[in-house]
Amino acid sequence: MKVNLFPNSNPATDAERTEKIAAGGFGKYYTDNMVIAEWSEADGWKDADLTAYGPISLDPATMVFHYGQEIFEGMKAYSQPDGSISLFRPDANAKRFARSAARIALPEMPVDFFIQTVEALVKQERNWVPTKVGESLYIRPFMIASEVGLGVRPSNKAIYLLIATPASAYFNAANAVTVWISTEFVRAAQGGTGEAKCGGNYAASLVAQKQAATQGCDQVVWLDAVERRWVEEMGGMNLYFVKGSGKDAVVMTPKLTGTLLPGITRDSILSVAGDLGYKVEETMISIDDWRDGVASGEITEIFACGTAAVVSAVGAAKSTHGTWTTGDGTPGPITKQIRETLLGIQHGLIEDKHGWNVKVC
Ligand SMILES: *Cc1c(COP(=O)(O)O)cnc(C)c1O
């Protein structure tokens, strides 16, 4: 399989592109091109085409519109000090995309083919990659069930698409987010799709997001489905808790029980925090541990992590169990240190000991 290049013959001018990159935000403007590849049960994957970004036309009876058979990924291209551009752990995204596909009964895309499509788009759009630290080109691979029909069964056709958008910092790094811990709604249960990166998980989460906003909170925190007690994730990000301070601090994250999305940022921070000399733990953390730990001062910092925002401090937490605030409600020193270290690695400013950066062009 290969990527055929049919790039946009009418791309944005330098001035237009510069303006769109400077506008910042997340997902406001898209680059000149996209990649599209089709799969069918009969013929497998066809070559991918890199072509002008634009609308796609689908029959109203296309399966994805009715039964939500869709998966996606989120990854970033970072500009490096020497002017080159690197992807961060693209193999991890490729492998997770294949695992998500298997769970949603979509075809698994070969890891090499996935990476090839991402590299082709990044090479084509290299001028769209912002150069400041904390900014990047956000890349969104996704796959939809494209068979036409209303019968409920796995689609025998799929379309893979890849789009990209210049991204500035997703959350304001100087501020902590406020969270609503939902005891009413759940994101995922054992045997469900919590480990898969699929649109359906998000569709099911939006009502709780709305409730969080009504409560004056920025994000939802999910508890386990059975006991409504164990902390799982925050919105589309994984969570970290810091116990103690200084060299003796312990950096903890909820362990992967089968209902959490295994974040690549989460996984990277396990290594980064260890490299910085902290004790690292994957463990079970309850809502009571959170409230009591904050009250006693044992829990000193909380942060969320994911590709889009990288690391974002969590301040006040609100739920039917009460309201409490970690520390003074602003990003703590270990949160900042981990954020700066990870961003530094991604931007080539700090040694990449783990071989995570993959140079594209
Ligand atoms: C994508 C995602 C994450 C973070 O994963 P990263 O690979 O770090 O970007 C966490 N939780 C959910 C629900 C997600 O969809």
The ligand as a Gaussian input file, in Angstrom:
#p B3LYP/6-31G(d) Opt

LIG

0 1
 C       -7.458000      10.183000      23.680000
 C       -7.939000      10.033000      25.057000
 C       -7.078000      10.144000      26.174000
 C       -5.631000      10.585000      26.062000
 O       -4.857000       9.788000      25.230000
 P       -3.500000      10.338000      24.628000
 O       -2.981000       9.209000      23.827000
 O       -2.634000      10.708000      25.743000
 O       -3.875000      11.531000      23.791000
 C       -7.590000       9.896000      27.428000
 N       -8.880000       9.573000      27.608000
 C       -9.747000       9.476000      26.565000
 C      -11.149000       9.113000      26.837000
 C       -9.301000       9.698000      25.263000
 O      -10.158000       9.602000      24.257000

